[in-house]
Amino acid sequence: MMSILDEVFGFFVEEAAEHLDVLENGLLQLERDSSLAEDLIEPLFRSAHTLKGSASLVNVTDVGSIAHRLEDLLESIRDGEEVLTQGKANAMLFALDQMRELIHLRKSGENIPERIVTDALSRMALADLEEPVVAVAELSQSSATAEGADAVVSTEETMDEQSESVDSYIGSERRNPTRRGEEAGVVRVSMEKIESLMGLVGEFTVTKNHLLDRLPVLEKMKGEIDFAGKRLLKEVTGFSERYDYTLPAQNAADNDDSFDELEFDRYDELNLFSRKLREITDDIEEALKEMTGFFSVFSQDVFSLDRMTDEMKEQISAARTVQAGQLFQRFSRSIRDLSQEVDRPVELCISGGETAIDRVVYDGLFDPLLHIIRNSFAHGIEPREERAAQGKAEKATIWLKAERRGNTVEIVVEDDGRGVDLERVRERGIEKGFISASEDLSEQDLIQLIFRPGFSTTAEADSESGRGVGMNVVMDRLSSLNGTIDVWTEKGQGSRFRLRLPLSLVIVNVIQFTCCEQKLVIPSALVDEIVDLEYESKSGENNKFEGIQKIDLAKLLNFTTCAAEPAYGILTQSEGTPIMLLVDKVLGQEDTVIKPFGSFLVELPYFSGSSLAGDGSMRLVINPARMKHQRSEVQDVETPVEVAPAVPKVMVVDDSLSVRKYASMLLTANGFTVVTAVNGQDALDKLEDENVFSIITDLEMPIMHGYELLRELQRKKVDIPVAVLTSRAGEQHRNEAISLGASDYLVKPFDEDGLIGVVSRHQETV
């Protein structure tokens, strides 16, 4: 099972490559022009400092020790205590190469020779022995003084003691100059760029749909032109056969004695017109043949475009996918803590972790899965004594499974607890007024009550349940992701929740249909079956849909211009229960882009957005999630809309990607919501929009460092506890931070429980 540190190591590799490049380019620039030292030394020092902290965080201590020594060298140069010389530059560049080699060996799992670290450290130590008399950019054979030349020679002689190991490494680099990141063929691309590409693919898809819609029109035009051309050819051919070679009546005065009538034909205007008409018709016939060939090639090109668009969508969608295992791992710490809190040992089992899911789905699934897992502890997992009495293993099991099925992905959460207490569900349903005492409901109908707003079987709220929002949140979040949920339960054996979601949320395959002449669409991932109502009634198989609630979509949406009865049924789900939407016509399938509504229309209960058709018309996207009960609730009860309060968050401020990722994943796994910032100024900007109860900040950052952030928070009288998380362990740094209002001071690499304890303590003050 991959640990959080293993996951963060991937981010560290990418971040380290960036910092090493910054250091190398900066040192080379200083070699060319020493006047740039004032501008370049600070960024170089900051990169070395960040690299040191990130390496220590992911336990790559050998890289951290080299980066630490490199940081000390750059700090002494920055503070004017030393001057950058040729030897120091060579030593630092050599240290960069050694760190690249160390990261490569660690990534590939190979053994790491001790000489790599000792060579780098000893070479930088020897560089310190140089007389700081000549800056790198000032060294040249023509301008060096005698003393300076002697100093350089002395340094070079000292360096020769390690030439064998250095040359062997440099030789390998010359034989294979490709950088480590390039060997793997990896380029870091931001999510914004991928989203932009997906947006372009979406527009491309709409244009492609327009061309596909125009193909039948072109085929019809081709048929009409072909038919008209054949008629024209027939008429012209008949006309030509009658008049091409008929001779006009000859008058005696018109006879030319120079030629015999058999030697010289005489034609009037009609003959000439007939022949010209035949020539023009031959040209038209040739043009028709070329046009037919063009239509054929054009049709093939459009279908090729359709295929390439699908492949491009798949490739770009794959670029923004995340393995389901990364999502599942986020719950390991939550399950551990919940298990300890309620004293019920639980084991997490994961399968299908390699299944790829869309990044948006990945982000949107965390809350629903967390609610389901919390409900498993609150209502499903039995105490030790109860499990022992039933002959169950003392340790309960929660399974998280992922599997791709066609153009959807299935996520299953299962436990071996006591199952859903359907008797209690029925009692609470009657108490809440959702059902009457006389209603005879099936097990599935009772199960679906748990998704009703405000429903809970727990009389008193606690940290796990009882507020009546958990499963309602699950349903609403899945609805926003165009997903569905099924629930199975067996008393004493456990429960299983199956979530079905589309592979992509940018370009979605939809079913097109009409209702009262209005064009609508529904994501095909939500459709189980399309039923021809007339055929089903004649075949006598209509009984198989007898227990399914049928909803006339025209009546539900208050359409009043329907001229015909519904002819088709779309089998889908609402609140986890199968329903059938009755519609007029089903037009077919297509890939399209679904645009969510803005805030003004976000509360529409039956729609999830709009879609642009190939002909440019706008169509609403049907959302069946709340159709089963929403209608009656909207008509009979005018319930005020409750705006959920903003969830307080933890802000992590650090210029290191690895630190931000590691701290965020650790905090998220413990149930906290996290927002990140890359420096103090970024943090201040985000504090204006975010509800934050705790701030974790680094000290050394670009633009605005941690001390400046603390001063600004004091000046603005921002009452939020701040914990400093830094690699600076000196007492003077700690005292300065505390004097500026920091409540806690943590040193990297930090203790996980220590960080969680600090944030938990901050939360208690909210």
C-alpha positions, 0 to 999 in steps of 0.5 A: 500500500502506497504511503503518503510519503511515497506519493509526495516523493513524486512531487518532490522529484518534479520540484527538485528538478526545478530548483536544481535547474534554477541553481545551475542557471543562476551559477552559470549566469554569475560566471558570465556576469558577476554584476548580477550577484545582487539580483541572483544570490537571493533566489539561489539561496531560497531555492537551496533552502527550499530544496533542503526542507523538501528533501528532509520532509520526504526522508531523502536525507542525503540530498538534504545534507548536500543542499544544507551545505550548499545553502550555507555557502550561498548564505555566506556569499549573500551576507558578504562574508565570502566571495564567489570564486571559480572553485566555489562555483565548480564545487556547487555545480558538482554538488548539483550533479550529485544531487541529481544522481542521488534523486535518480538512484532513489527514484529507481530503487538502486543502491546509493554509493556513499562517495556521492555525498562525501564527494560533494561535501568534501569538494564544497569544504575544500572550496571554502579554503580558497582565498576569496580574492577573485570573483568568477567572472573576473578570472581570465588568462589575460587579466589575472595577476601573478598572485591570482594565477597562483591561487587558481593553480593551487585550487586546481591542484587540490581539486585533482585529489578527487578527479577520478571520481568526478571524471567518472561521473562527468564522463557518464553524463557526457555519454548520456547528456539527457536529464533525468526528467527527460529520460522518463519523457515527463513534462509538468503541465498545470491543470489550467492548461489541461482544462484549457485544452479540454475546453478547446476539444469541447468547442471542436466537438460542437463544431464536429457535431454541426458537420455531422448534422449537415451531412444528411443535408448534403446527401439530400442536396446530392440526391436532388442534383443527381436526379435533376442532372439525370432528367436534364441528360435524358431530355437533352439526349432526346432533343439532340437525337432529333435535331443534330443531323436533320437538314433544313429545306433547301431552296434552289437559290441557296444551292452551291454548285461548288459542292455536292449535297453529300459532300457538304451538310447545311445546318440551321440555328436549331441544329447548332443549338442542339449540338451546343446543348449536348456539349454543355450537358456533357460538361455538367455530367462530368461535374456531377461525377466530380461532385459525387466523388467530392461528397464521398471523400467529404463524408469520409473526412467528417467521419475521420474527424469524428474518430480523431476527436474521440481519440483526442478527447480520450487522450486529453481526458487521460492526462487529467485523470488520477488513480482511484487508489490515491483517493482511497488512501486519503481515508486511511487516516480518517478510518484509523482515527474513527476506529480509535475514537469509537473503540471499534477496530476496522481494517480498510481493504482497497481494490481497483486502485489503479482505475483512472478517474477524472480529476474533477470526479476525484475532487468531488467524491471525497465528501460523499465517500467520507459521509458513507464511511462515517455512516458505516461507523455510526450505524453499521460497524458493531462494538466488539462484544456484539461482533463476538456474539454473532461469531464475526471477526473482532476487526470489522472491514470496510472495502473501497473498490473501483472499476471501469465499466464502459464510459462510466466508473463504479466506486463501491463502499462496503462494510461487514457491519449490521446493515441498515436497520429498516425498521428504524428507517420506517419509524423515522420516516413516519415521524418525519412525515415522509411516509404514512403508517399505512403505507406498505413499502418495499425494502428498496423504497425504505432504503431510499428514505435515507437520501431524503433531506433531514432524514437520520435514524440517530436521535441525537447528533454526535461527531459521526451522525445525527444531523440529517445531512449526510446521505442527502449531501451524498445524493446532491454531490453525485447529482452535480457530478452526473452520478447515481447511487445504489444501495444493498443491505442485509441484516447482520451482514453489512451494506454496500453502496455503489456509485456510478459516475462518468469518466469525463465531466467536460465532454459528456455523451448524452441521449437526445430526445424531445418533449412537447417539441422541446429538445432536451438531453440526459447523460447516457451514463444515467440511462439504463434502458430506452423503451419503445412504449408501443412495441412493449405494449404489443409484445406483452412484456410491459409487466417487467416495468410494472413496479417502476414509477413512470413520470410524464416529463411534460407534466412534470415540467409544465409543458402545455403544447403537447400534441401527442402522447409519449412514445418512449420511456427512458429508464434512469434513477432518482434517489437511487430508485429506478424511474421511467421518464416518458418522452416523445421521441429519442433522437440519438446519441452525441458527445457534447459539452455541458455547461453548469448554470450560474448562481441565478439558476443553480437551484433548478431541481430538474436540470444540471446545466445546458448543452449546445447542439450541432445546429447552434441551438441550446438544450437543457440537461435533465437531472433525474436525481430529485424527480421522485419526490421533489415535485410534491415537495415543491407544490405542497411545502414551501421550504426555505432554502438553507445556505450551508455555512462555509467550512472553516479551513486550514491554510498552508503557506509554503513556497515548496510544492512538496511541503504544501502537498504533504501537509495538505494530504496529511491534514485532509486525511485527518478530516480537515479542509485545506487551502494553500498559498505560495507566499505571504502575499498570496496568503493575505489575498486568499484570506479575504475570501476564505474562512480560515481557522488555522494558518501553517506558514514557512518563514523563508519565501519569495515576495513576502516571507513568514515574518512579514506575514505575521506582522501584517496579520498583527497590523490588520488584527486578524485573530487566527492562530498561526503555527510556523513550520520551518527548517530554521531551528535556531532560538533567535528565529523561534523567539522572533516568530513568537514575538510577532504572534506565532502560537506554535513553532515546528521544525522540518522534518516535522512530526505528523501527530505534532502538526495534527495536534497543533491544528486540532488545538487551533480548531478548538478555539473557533 
